[in-house]
């Protein structure tokens, strides 16, 4: 918390964020320049993600949900590596319109999720901006005993699996944009909740660290993110669209408009995990899914070559226009 | 580097930032979701600071200098605690006007300073914004063997000292805003350079960690930041304005307008250190200043009570209108 800040911002940090920090292990009350941790020979894992109003969430989104989504997209990055979250730093660039009521709601939502996920707020910065509300969060965690899961270990013949159901978040965004008007309220609510409040797969990631050959979270879409694994592992992959697990709501939407399959396969923001494993691990993975109550579904195979080929379940190929993002 | 990013941003990360990261100890090439470190039972110190175009630097500031200032304000937070910097995460919210030439210059400036200060870029995020360029950086470091310097250890009778010269940056900002037009070019250039490119006092901070009773960096102004030490330590302080060390350029400016003393005492952005020490440490501190080639000047004393009282060197009190920032 350095550089010149106006008095109002000090008051606001003190009022809305210091209480969240006081229970943390780092800098109690956010009163020093930096936060301090003891680490006992651990392998530290750290990530940062930013959200901009009007770009990553609707301008009028509830402050509680913005806070939770900000934390959760970062938690998902640690889930993607099988790491355990510990502490975070919060950076807020606030436009004038953000008032104390907004900050109070934001801090309440953040506090709930910090508690739920066992994360301490240990520092950050608050600045003024003439632009839109811009938030970023840096999350620190620790690798588990099994080490971390990376993107680069996928091998020829490995199974490709996903957690949960795929495509809900991108369909949820369509719902919020007034598309998919034919859906009933329950289905529409389910899909938009999946977009607004992702569920980071921390326990799954942690337990996959010694089991999966490669893995990551699905933030850019199943095909694009599996493509990242393929690129990092120097392999290709084939997935069978008919095996991709869909929620009842997504299935309902798809039945009324089959062209939505493209959005389901290439849309982002699900924050499920996509991972690979040698076929012999299948019973172990099935048992893991049952133990943590999360559906784990084999959707394809690691192949020679490069890139991700999507089949339709009847021998045909589905060519996606928007897989994109190949150059990272 | 999670959530949906357009292909252009992947290209840009890959082109401008992955080369900076490839030499780092964390995530080589920025290809995983999070960065990984080995820490050998260290005391981790972590800080984050944000800069917004038009708020914290002029819109047309050189990209090299923006990059360096962003890193350096964070380095100063570690200097303030006597910690050694190791790695950083960079979050950029980029408006459309930021083109590849800008990013190339920014990344060149950042690379220079990462090398100069021995810091590895290990991760971050790049997003689009309809607002002004917004940058934040999280810096991770380690406490030295002597532990960290905090704000809360100042005791009655301690000397109050500062490093370097005070007030240059705030006068430099006035120069950049077209004030202080009477100054010669050399003096004006010196002052604005002190604003644009601060020098984090890392070695001083590290060596003070076992020597100072309390300390922090001067980002909000000498009086305000000494006030933070007083508040954290439950003491007051008196400083003698006539002993506050001024650069030749600041002295020249002050001579032609004595009312600038208020700006010198209360203006921010010097990123010098203000610290306290028991009087018996004076010879040791003098020797330290000589060893590292940095002027260290006693400017006052820790007193009973609260707040910072400024004297004019002739028994009078200088009352500042803009000390502010008392409520943190």
Interface residues (C-beta under 8 A of the other chain):
Chain A: X1 X2 X3 X4 X5 X6 X7 X10 X11 X13 X14 X26 X31 X32 X33 X34 X35 X36 X37 X38 X39 X40 X41 X42 X43 X44 X45 X46 X47 X48 X49 X50 X51 X52 X54 X55 X56 X73 X74 X76 X77 X78 X80 X81 X83 X87 X89 X90 X91 X93 X122 X123 X124 X125 X127 X128 X129 X130 X131 X132 X134 X136 X138 X139 X140 X141 X143 X148 X150 X151 X152 X216 X217 X219 X220 X221 X232 X268 X269 X324 X325 X326 X327 X328
Chain B: X1 X2 X3 X4 X5 X6 X7 X10 X11 X13 X14 X26 X31 X32 X33 X34 X35 X36 X37 X38 X39 X40 X41 X42 X43 X44 X45 X46 X47 X48 X49 X50 X51 X52 X54 X55 X56 X73 X74 X76 X77 X78 X80 X81 X83 X87 X89 X90 X91 X93 X122 X123 X124 X125 X127 X128 X129 X130 X131 X132 X134 X136 X138 X139 X140 X141 X143 X148 X150 X151 X152 X216 X217 X219 X220 X221 X232 X268 X269 X324 X325 X326 X327 X328
